[in-house]
Amino acid sequence: MARRQETARGSMPLKELLISKESTAMASFGVRDLDTMMRFAPRRYVVPAPLRSLHEVSQGEEVSAVVSVVSLRDRAMRSRHGFILEVTVSDGDDEIVLTFFLTKQHQLQWHRGRLAVGARIIVHGTVGFDGYRQALQITHPAYEPVEDTDEGRAWAQRPRPVYPLRQNIAQATMRSATEKGLEFAGSLSRPVPDEVIARRAVAPLEEAVRLVHTPLTVENTRHGMAHLRFEEAFILQAIFAQRRGQDERTPAPVLAAEGPLQGLFDARLPFTLTDGQREIGGEIEERIGNGHPTSALLQGDVGSGKTVVALRAMLRAVDSGHQAALLAPTEVLAEQHHRTLLTLLGDLARAGQLDGHEAATRVRLLTGSQRTAGRRETLLDVTSGQAGIVVGTHALLTESVEFASLGLVVIDEQHRFGVDHRRRLRTKGPAGQSPHVIVMTATPIPRTAALATVGDLDVLSLRESPGLRAGVTSFVVHEKLPKWEQRMWQRAAEEIAAGRQVFVVCARIDEDEADAPAPPELDENGNEKPPTLEPARGVTQTAQRLAERSEFAGARLGILHGRLTGEEKQEVMAQMARGEIDLLVSTTVIEVGVDVPNASTMIVLDAERFGVSQLHQLRGRVGRGEHAGIAFFDSSAEVGADHSLHLQRIADAADGFALAELDLRRRGAGDLVGEEQSGLQRTLKHLDVMRDARVIEQAREDAFAVVAADPELTAHPALAGAIADRLRDADPDVERS
């Protein structure tokens, strides 16, 4: 009962604790109750300069000094409205003038009221020089009363928290709000059990929030933040532990048959599986062979052979008398996967046809743009079970699609699907069973990040490459260096002249449409920063410009973007595959899965607008055959500017695992249990999944133990409440993020 009262008090609305402007300031960040406010950590801390004697200071130095007010005088400004207040102060060794330029009478009176002659204060500021008086001064210093004791001096030298700000919100308002909240710190909800906090030697919550918001030393801030980081990791891992437990209580089809299809497929492969593919394949077979739903992340760099590994698992599902579905984010990718599977399987995919193998199954494609007759035929095969493997887009998720016995779902590029999509697939298992799920990504996640981002998935990593590709070399091209850009187009023309093909990717379809308004960037004082990006180029206009360039005279140009119909997109990609298009100008619709072995050059315009994983995926579209690939990241950024340096780091890092760490540090880990896929502040307020790997591992061990002993968290209502709060914006029945 006591814990319930604490939780209720901690959830007290801030309007009951703070004055209006303070609660409004906090509400602008979505902070509306005491629990949330006490966990709203400062962005950084300002540490005052060491205490100095005024006799030792020089112009330009940061200084802190304990002084007494000797005299004050003010006068009206000559050239503009307002007042100059000059306060002479002394530390016993020397004197200096504190100068304030004030526009209002009440400001003058406010400072005079705090700076009476004889007042003892501590001053922080930068020493300047008054040319008129030929003397040192400090303009607009920070100051406050100080007790002339060791404790008083320590308090005056404490680190000052700096909170994020919105426009028209003062730092003093944020500090005042949190300091008032500390009066009620004893009533905060404590989701981490006390015995866990004690075992990990973490400061108790009440002490931790005081150390975070009113520290005496920098070391205090570290101790305080250690609790918030551990608590955040613990709640997240408790969510994953509950999901693991739910899986263990849920039945799933047993995919353990040693049927003919997988063996026949292995015997017909035109290449030898790598050791990694065999090892990961064995792990998947073990997982899908038990009676509980497997949830695994199959990660590997572009070209690591994930599709073959997934196909072998799908064939095992068919051998076991069930069906498998391969879900792709776009129709172009779904069609590409369908063609790839048909090519790899050959007569094993032609059940019911004269040239089909006697053990064959059917591989069907289902997309939203299919014609009625073809869709009806596919649905009949899916419902009857004649189609052992079904490839499709989100069209597979509609209620009209009923599987005879869905045993395995493979999701390609899982970040393109919302959690609701995956939840709906989970409901399509046979007789109340949940199908096994494998999600594939070509943007690998480092192990420490995986513990936090997909802690309820078994992470399987393919690090080897089958060695069938020539590879890609990447370059950053700056538009502000015209000779570089000219050489880029010349190089593309040379590849076309040699009989190869080129992709040019744009950030949008048409330049006549205004860019989507981006939220303004604010500096730490809440002021809006000027925009940093040039307007993006579009597919339509870029294709027209390239058609007029002399380098591409006679080249066959094509365009591809999301406004084309499904049939039009399919035809364009078919022409590209047949070599009938030399240069394809496209949006990121070609980002994943598109396989044109003859394509050797990728040019990404306005590359600074694309994410790390997007650029890595795009350059993975070339160099897929015998010819080496070239990727150009074309940027309007200044040479050496942040965008330029970031692109250069991507160009230099060919390994997807290294890029994953770069992406993680730049964009954040995403919404780990909900729908959002990026943005550190969305999900991880305090944790850094790279820095805090040890914390995450400890929290995982503790959280899994707590949930194992009390799956419903009956004895831990504060933890149950924290989990509910974390999932508030997501469907609590969602599948893995």
BELCOR-V760519 format. One record per run of one state. SS is the DSSP state (helix for helix, strand for strand, loop for the rest). FROM is the first residue (numbers start at 1). TO is the last residue. Records with the same first field share a line. If there is no record, write none. Layout:
SS=FROM-TO / FROM-TO
This chain:
loop=1-1 / 11-12 / 17-19 / 28-32 / 39-43 / 47-50 / 52-53 / 57-61 / 77-82 / 91-94 / 103-104 / 115-119 / 131-134 / 140-141 / 146-149 / 157-159 / 163-170 / 188-193 / 200-204 / 214-217 / 249-250 / 252-259 / 269-274 / 289-291 / 293-294 / 301-305 / 320-322 / 328-330 / 351-361 / 367-371 / 385-386 / 393-393 / 398-405 / 413-413 / 417-418 / 427-428 / 433-435 / 442-446 / 454-457 / 463-471 / 479-481 / 498-500 / 506-507 / 509-521 / 523-527 / 529-537 / 549-549 / 553-556 / 561-565 / 578-582 / 587-587 / 591-598 / 605-606 / 610-611 / 620-628 / 636-641 / 653-655 / 668-679 / 684-692 / 710-716 / 727-737
helix=2-10 / 14-16 / 20-27 / 34-38 / 54-56 / 105-114 / 150-156 / 171-187 / 194-199 / 205-213 / 218-248 / 260-268 / 275-288 / 306-319 / 331-349 / 372-384 / 394-397 / 414-416 / 419-426 / 430-432 / 447-453 / 482-497 / 539-548 / 550-552 / 566-577 / 588-590 / 607-609 / 612-619 / 642-652 / 656-667 / 680-683 / 693-709 / 717-726
strand=13-13 / 33-33 / 44-46 / 51-51 / 62-76 / 83-90 / 95-102 / 120-130 / 135-139 / 142-145 / 160-162 / 251-251 / 292-292 / 295-300 / 323-327 / 350-350 / 362-366 / 387-392 / 406-412 / 429-429 / 436-441 / 458-462 / 472-478 / 501-505 / 508-508 / 522-522 / 528-528 / 538-538 / 557-560 / 583-586 / 599-604 / 629-635
